[in-house]
């Protein structure tokens, strides 16, 4: 089954964010392109993601159905792999402090707007 483009892009971001957290025990980058560069994705998956991003930015009017199918398959397989072998995450106290500081900074920014 093919998922709609926008939810698919959100799913891919969540999967890559999870992979980043597993590898680096930290906060993943906000910039999706920086996140993408950290992983060795199959070329067809990478090209399909670039097509999806181009569509999202309205650089192209329509999405290739084959690319959507590639990304749906990749997402399903990646999620199955993550769920079948859940990693043991180790957060250092300093990492939690970093997250707390980010949370407090974000709250303060919205409180003062």
N, C-alpha and C positions, 0 to 999 in steps of 0.2 A: 504494500500500500504506500502511495506517495503522499507525503505530508505537504501542506501549504508552505510556500517559501519563507515567510517571516517566522513562523514557529520552528521551521527547520533550522534557520540561522541561529535562533535562540538556543535550540537544542545543541547545535554544534559548539556554540560558545560555552555552554555549561559543561559539555564533555571535555573540551580543551582546558577550561578552568580547573576542572577536577583533576585532570592529568598534571597540570602545573602544580597544584597543591600537593599532589602525591610526590612529585619529583623534588620540589623546592621547599616544601613546608612553609610556604608564605603566601602572600597575597598575589594573585595573578595580575598581569598588566591590564589596564582598562582598554588600551588601544588594541583592537582585534588583530591588526596587521602585525604588531609586535608579538602577540601571542602566537600567531600562525608561524612566524619565523623560528620559533623555538622547537618546532616539531618536524620530523621528517615524515611528511605525509606522502602517500602514493601520489604520483603526478596527476592522475585522473581526478583524484579527490581534491587536490590543491586547485586545479583548474576549475573544477565545478564550484568550489567555494568562491573563487575569484569572480566567476559568472554570477553567482548569487549576490555577492557584494555589489557588483556593477548594476544589477537589477535594482537592488535596494537603494542605491544612489541615483537611480533613474537614468543611468548612463545607457542602458539598453531597455527596450520596451517589453521584451518577453523573455521568459526563462526556458531554456532547453529542457524538455522532459527527461531526456537521458541523464542530464546532469543532476536533476532532482532525484532520480532513481539511484544514481551512484551515491549521493549523499545520504539518502535514506538507508541504504544497505550499509554504508560505512558507520553511520550513527548506531544502527541496531547492533551491528557486530561489536563495536567499541563498547557500548553499554553492556552487552552480554558479557564481554571480557571483564569489565570492571566489577560487575555483580558476581561473577563466578569466582573471582579471587580478590575479595575486598582487601585493600592494603591496610596495614597498621600504621596509622598516622601518629607521629611523635611531634608534639608542639613544645618547643622550648618556652620557658617563661618569658624570655625576651620577645619572642614572636607574639605571644598573647598581649604583651604590653604594646607592641606595635599596632595590633588590631584595636586595642582599647583606645589608643591615642587617635587613630583614624576615626573611630566611632565618635569620640568626644568632639573632635574637630568638625566632623560632619554635622553633628547636632548643634554645635555652637554657630556654625555658618547659617543654618536654617533658622535658629532662634533670633539671629541679628538681622534677618532679611525683612 
